[in-house]
Every structure is written in structure tokens, then in C-alpha cells.
Amino acid sequence: MILAKGGAYSVKLGAEVVARGKYTSTAKTITFDREQGSGCTGAGTYAWKKSGKTMTFARKRETSSCQARALVLGHRFTQVR
């Protein structure tokens, strides 16, 4: 589960937070940065698109240490609230 609010995000696996960081976004892109907990160093920029309750990300730029983030964001996400 990915939770994002006010320029900060966290990634939970079950009840445990496994990564957190900061993000900035525009209408078409989002950049994740300053991640802690995952071993990821550096920023990653993705195009994003929301259709109904589904959100998808397409990698534009990603650092080599953040391939796990790229793998996670390669999936389709569904809003659950």
C-alpha cells in the first residue's frame, strides 16, 4: 500500500512501513526523492495517469539503485477509500 499526502509518501507491507520519502508532482509527472528504508538513493521521475479509481505510472528517469521502486510502480494501483 502506498500512502501519499502533503508531499510525503510511505510504502507499507502489511502493517510495516518499508520505505518513505518526499515527492513533487505536476499534472503529468511525479518525482520521488529522499527515500529511506529501501536502499534507494536518488530521485525517480514517472509519468502518471489516473482513470477512475485506477492509477498507473510510466518510468521516465530512475537511478540504478532504485530498481525495486521501478518494479513496484510498474503495477496498476486502485484507490480504496
N, C-alpha and C positions, 0 to 999 in steps of 0.2 A: 504494500500500500504506500502510495506517495501522498504526502500532505504538504500543501503549499499555502502560505499566507504571508502577506506583507513583505515580500522579498526574501523569505527564508523557506527552505524545504527540508523535509525529513523523509527518510525511507524506512518503513517498518517491515519486519518479517515476523509475523505473529504479533506478539506484544513488545518485541525488542526493536529499538531504533538501531539500524545498522549503518546509517550514513545520514549526514546533514550538511547543509551548505547554504549558499546565497544564490539568488537568481535575479536576472533582469530580463524584461520581455518587451517586445513590441507587438503589433498586431499580427506579425508573421514569423517572428523568431523569438527564441528564448535562449539565454546563455546561463549555464550552470557554472558556479565558481566556488572557490574556498571550501571544497568538500572535506569533511572529516569523517573518519571511521572506515573508509573503504579502501584506502591506499591510493586513491585517485589524486593526482597532483596536476593542477592546471584547469583551464576553462574548456567547456564544450559548448558549441552553438548548434542549435537544431531549429529547423523549420517546424512549426506546429500547426495543427488544424483541428478544429472542433466541429463535429457534426452531430447535433442532438446531444446525447449523453456520452458520445464516443470521442476520444482524443487520440491523435496519432502524432508521432514525431519522426522527422527525417534528418539524419545526421548531415550537417554542413561542414563542421570542423570539430575534431576531437583529438585530445592528446593520447599518446600511446599508452600511458599509464591508466587510462580510463575506459578500457575496452569493456569492463563489466557494466559501466553506466550506459555505453552504447548498446550493449546486448539487452539490458532491461528496457531502455527506451525504444527498442525495435519492436516492442509488442504494442497491441492496441489496448487502450485504457478506457474503462467505463466509469462514469461518475455514479456514486452510490448514495449520495444524500438526497 
